């Protein structure tokens, strides 16, 4: 059965797409599992980094399983498949933990959109990127025309989405979409993730919030998270909560 498996070892979590018979294409169950895993990872204080990778040699992820969405009515396709997938991918993009996508083989459609949700990407030298949706009469629906437009040059994105061209690892590296091209991309990702274990968890988390606020990734929530975290550490907040529980008017010290 297709699944999305989560393991945690030494502070590094691994999310593995496990549907190699169908090039790790996303099924509804895999989407639901991704949402559940993201919720668990967000609340696990021992996880410092999340690596997203795929089983098998032929593909990182070929996108959405066409047999899952093809029978849907237009309204169900838009309301559930596209909107649910978009919401779940956003959940991954907005994790407080740093994330690394290991594109060891081809990443097409939703697979490329999944990789784009991660903070950085490591790519195999023979892997390629593509948005082939137009070949089956649809358009990218899980942020391929939105988040990818912030991460890729417009002409390159149009090459994939309009003309169906594949982008090589070298071109993806040259425009900054991937951090590294490696013959052993999973090992390279593990090395990068290992360096996080020596850094401050809180500093890393806040830095991610600040960058996301600047880049427009859930900007409003990021700004409010930063402000709320700062005020939660104040003496005013402590006095306000104490006064509420004691049923009296607060006397704020302004600290």
N, C-alpha and C positions, 0 to 999 in steps of 0.2 A: 504494500500500500504506500501511496505517496504520503510523505510526512515532512515536517520541518522540525528537526531535532535540536534540542538545547542541552549542552554540557558545560560545566564550569570546572576549571582546574587552575588552581594557583592564582586566582584573581582574574583570569582570562576566560570569558565565555565564548563558546562557539555555537553559532546558529548555522546548521547544515541543511541545505535543501536536499531532500532525499526522494527524488523521483527520476532517477537516471534513465529509465526506460523511455521516458517522454522528455528527455533533455532538461529535467528539473523544472518543467513547466508548472506554474502555480495552479492548484486546485482550490476549491472553496475551503476544504479542510486545512490546507496549508496556510491560507490567508488567516483563518481563525486561529491557528496555532501561532502564527507570527504575532498577532495582537495579544494573545495570552502571554507569550514569552516576553514581549516588550514590557508588559505590566509587571511581570515577575522580576525582570532585570532592573527595572527602575527602582524597585524596593529592596534590592539585594546590596547591602553596603560593602560586601566583600568583592563585588565585581568591579574591576577597574577599566576593562576594555572589552568590547564585543567584536568578534570576527565573524563576518558573514561569508559563507562559502558554499560550494555545491559538490555533491557526490558525482562520481563518474568522470570520464576523461573527455567527453564530447562537448559539454556545455556547462558554463556557470549557471545559466538559466535562459531558457528560450522564450520566456514571457508567460502569458496566461494560456492555460490549456483550452484550446479552441472547443473541445468537446464539452467543456463546462459552461461556456457562455453562448455558444452558437444557438442553442434551443430557446434562449430567453427572449421574451417579448421586448420591444424597444424600451418600454417604460421600466421593466425589471432590469434590463441591461444597464440603463442609465442610473436608476435609483439604487440598485443593490451592487451589481458587479463593479461598476466604475466608481461610484461614490464610496462604497465600503472599502474597496482596494485603495482608493486615494487616502481615506482616513487612516487606514492601517499603515500604509507607507509613511504617512506624516508622523505617525507614532514612533516609527523607527528613526526618522530623521531628527526628531526632537528629543530623543533619549538624552539624559544628562551625562551618560557615559560616552566616551569616545568610541567611534565605530570604524572598522576597516573592512572594506569589501575585497575579497580575493577573487579576481576575475581570471581564473586559471585557464578558462576556455571561453567560447563565444557567449556574449551577453546581448540578447536580442529583446526588443520590445519591453515588456514588463521586467525582464531581467536587467536591462540597462537602467530602467527607472529605479529598480531596487538598489543597484550599485550607487546611483546618484544620491540616494538617501543617506549613504554613509559619509563620514567625515573625510576619509581619504580612501584611495583605491590603489591596490597593487595588481598588476596585470601580467599575465603570461605573454611571452614574446610572440606566440602564434595566435593569440586570442584576437577577436575582432568585436566591434560594437556595431549595432544596427537597430533601426526602427522600421521593421517591415510591415507595419500594420496596414498600410495602403494596399498591399498585395492581397489582402483578404477583405478589403472594402471597409476598413474602420480607421480610426485615428488613435494616437496615443492617449490613454485615459488615466494613467497613474502618475501624472506630473511630467510626462515626456515633453510637453510643449511649454511647461511652466518652470519647474525647478531646473531642468536641463538648459533652459534658455539663460539661466544665471551662471551656469557652469561651463558652457561650451560657446565658442564663437558662433554667431548667428549663421554664417555660411556653412559651417560644418554641420550644425543641427539640421539645416535645410537639405543638405546633401543626403542625410539619412532619412528624414521624414518625408521629403518631397520626391527625391530621386531614387531612394532605395539603396544608396551606396553604403558599403561597409567601411568602417574606420579602423585602421590598424593600430596596434599598440604604440608604435612609434609616433604616429600623429596624435594619439590621445595624450602621450607623454609631453609632446612638444607644446601643447596648448595648456598644460597644467591640470588636465582632468584626472590623470593618474599620477601618483607620487613616485612610482617606481615600476619599471619593467624588469622582470626577473625570470630566469629559467625555472626557479622553484618559488613561485609566488607565495605559497602558504608559509614556507619557512621564512621568507622575507617579512611577511605580515606578523608572524610570531615574534621576530626580532624587534620590530617596531613596537608591538604591544608590550613586550617585556620592559622597554625603557619607561613606560608609564608607571611601572611598579615602584620606581624611585622618585616619583614626583608627588606633589601635594594633590590629593583627591579634590579638595575644595577649590584650590586655585585652578585646576583643570576644568572643573565644572563651570565655574564663574567665567573663565576665559571663553568657553564654548558659548555660554549665554550671550556674552558681549559680542562675539563674532556673528552669531546668528541675528542679533538685533541689528547690527550694521548691514548684514547681507539681506535682510528682509525675510528671513526664515522664522515665521511666527513672531514677528517683531513685537507686537503688543504684549504677548504673554512673556516674552523674554525681558522686556523692560519692567513689567510689573513683578516678575520673579526677582530681578535684581533689587528693585526698590523694597520689596517685601522682605527679602532676606536681610537687607541692611537695617530696616526698622525693627525687625524681630529681635535683633541683637541689642536694641537700645534699652536704657533704663526706663524710658517713657512707656514702652510696650509692657515691660514687667509691672510697672505701676498701674497701667490701665487694666491689665488682667487681674491683678490683686484687688484693685478697687471694685471691679465688677463682682468678683466672688465674695467680697466682704460687704457688698451692697452699700457702698459709699461713693462720694464724689472723688475722682482721682486728683492727686496733686502732682502734676508732671514736673520732674526735675530738669527737663530739657537736655538730657544726656543719653 
